[in-house]
Amino acid sequence: MTYRDAVRSVTPADRPRRRLPAWAVAEGPAGVRLFDVGIVALVIAVIEVNVITGSGPGAVPLDLRAYLLGALLAVPILFRHRWPFQVMIACAALIFFYYIFARRNISPAPVFFVPLYDATLAGYLIWAVSIAAGFMLTGLVVVETSTGEGLASLLSDFLSQIVILALAVTVGEVVRSRRALAAETAIRLRLADEERAAEAARVVAEERLRIARELHDTVAHSMATITVQAGSALHLLDSDSQVHRLRTALTAIRETSKGALTEMRSVLGQLRRPEPGGHHAPGEAGQTGLSRLEALREAVAAAGAPVTVTVEGDRRPLPSEADHSAYRILQESLTNVLRHAGTGAAARVCLRYQPDALTITVTNDGTANGDGVVQEVGVPAGGHGIDGMRERAASVGGELTAGPLPGGGFQVKATLPVPAAGEPS
């Protein structure tokens, strides 16, 4: 990135604060500033000292005309802020014609110091070096030809001028490099801030998605259970002989509602935390892990869908994330059985503990319609249950498949990686 491109890309907030008062750097017509007027006055004063001391063959008389022509050499510097390259060219042209038509033997260093510095600062280093070197070489040749001085004497006469012009170019290049570095640093810092803000926004979005998924799983399961249980209770109200079953249904509704409210408070309470990304407070994983499978089985069975749970392999504690995801997958699968299979549909849950994975299989046998034909029970079009379960499995590095069985019914199968005992989770 060039200096000019870097400066254009830096916002006002990135620019360093000016050390000069605002009135000194406020632009007037053609970009002229009071600060530049002061610089021109100083340059004119130095030029006039050179005009007074300058002499030599062919020099014009020291009169008002000589002073005015000397002052004219510095006029282009007034526009240095807006057109630094053009000011350097204009000063070079003026002093060239001054030496030809109205010369007093003055040094070009006072005229060129500021324009060379400005042009180098703006990125025109080669032009600045070429013009400075061209004038010095031309001066050496002209003086040697007209005076016949030796090389050592010429170098001694021109050394101070060469040093001044070289200093102008060097200072301009150093300042340009430092400003370019500062501008690039400001851009990098701004980009880093933007990346941090984008990362924070991504974390917040993921946290909102996670909380939305938690609420969906909690509310969907609980409401489905409550709906079935309430329907059963209303049906039993028509018969006085079913008081015990009615009490059981209403009790199940109460317990399911209380459990749902507890989970919703836990999930929504996470929104009050100062730092996003903490998925579970201490103890939360135990509340929504496989330790609650028996309560889930009883709730679904009370709603009219018998659930059989079998465990294969050596049961062992799971990492909190895998434990939580396993429970939510089971909850969503059994909720779908309640929603879509109807009363009397049976579900079978199999937990297979392998050395490095846990395989969860939930199978339902479908529901019989009026003709005795078994229908496949899945998720209706437009639902998000299976997608949500896949996301749950993928969040812990696992995978999930779901689909109808050849002989009828529906199966959900999830495989979650679980480190073996003694391995870091």
C-alpha positions, 0 to 999 in steps of 0.5 A: 500500500502506498503512502497516498493510498494509506492516508486516503483510507485512514478515517478522521478518527485514525489520524493523529491529532494536530499539534498546530492551532486550528486557525494556523492550518485552516485552508483558505483560497487554493489551499493556502494556510496561515502556516504556509504564509509564515513559511514563505515569509521565512524562506523569502528572508533567507533568499534576500540574505542570499541576494544581498551577499550574492555577486559575481559576473553577470549579476544584476544590480542590487536594487528593488528589482533584485529584491522583488525577483528574489521574493518571487522565487518563494511565492509557489510555496504558498500552495504547498499543502494542496499541490506539493509536486507542482510547487516543486516544478514551479520553483525549479522553473522560476529559479532556472529562468532567474539564473538565465535572465536576472541572476545574482549568485544565490544558493538554490537551497533556500528555495528548494528545501521546503518544496523538496521536503513536500514532494518527497513526503508526498511520494515523489522521491525520484523527482525530488532527487533528480531535480536536486542533483540536476541543479547541483551538477549544472551549478558545478559545471557552470562555475567550473567553466566560468571561474576555472576553480579546482574540484576541491574548491568547487566541492567546498563551495557547494558542500553546504548546499548539497547537504541542505538539499540532501537533508530536505529529501532525507527528512521528507522520506523519513517522515513519509515512512513514519506516516505510512507506517502509522497509517497502516498501523491505524488501518490494522488496528481498525480491522482488528477492532472490526474482526473482534466486533464481528467475532463478538456478534457471531458468539452472540448469534450462536448463543441466541440460536442455542437458547432458542433451540433449548426453548424449542426442545423444552416447550415442544416436548412439554406442550405436546405431553400436556396436550395429550394428557389434557385430552385424556383427562377431558375424555375421562371426565365423561366417566365417573369410574375413571377418577384414578386415571383422571387424577394420574393424568392431571398429576402428570400435567402438573409435573410436566408444567413444573418441569417445563417452567424450571427448564425455561427459567434455567435457559432464560436465566442465561440471558442475564449473564455478563459473558456469552458462551457459557452453555451450562452453569454448574449443575445444569448439565445434570438437570438436562442429561441422561440422568433425567431419562427415567422421568422423561420415559414416565412422562411420555408413558403417562401421556399414552405412549409406552417407552421401553429403555434398554442399555447395552455395554458398560454405562459410564458418565458422559461429558456434559455437552454430550450428555446434554445433547443425548438427552435433547435428542431423546426428548425430541424423538419421543416428543415426535412419537407423542405428537404424530403417532397417537395413543397406543404407539410404543417407542423403544429406546436403546443406548449402546455404550461403545469404547469411543461412542454412544449410539442412541436409537429411538424406534416407534412402531407407527400407529394403526388407522381405522383399517388396521394399517400401520402408518409410518410416524415421522415429522411433518413437512416444514418441521424443524425437529430432525434438523434440530437433532442433527444440529445437536449431534453435530455440535459434539462431533456426532451424526444423526440419521432419521427415516421410516423403517421398511416394515413400518414405523420410524427410527432415529439413530444418533452416534455421539463420540465419547472419550474412553475412560481416562482420556481427556474430554 
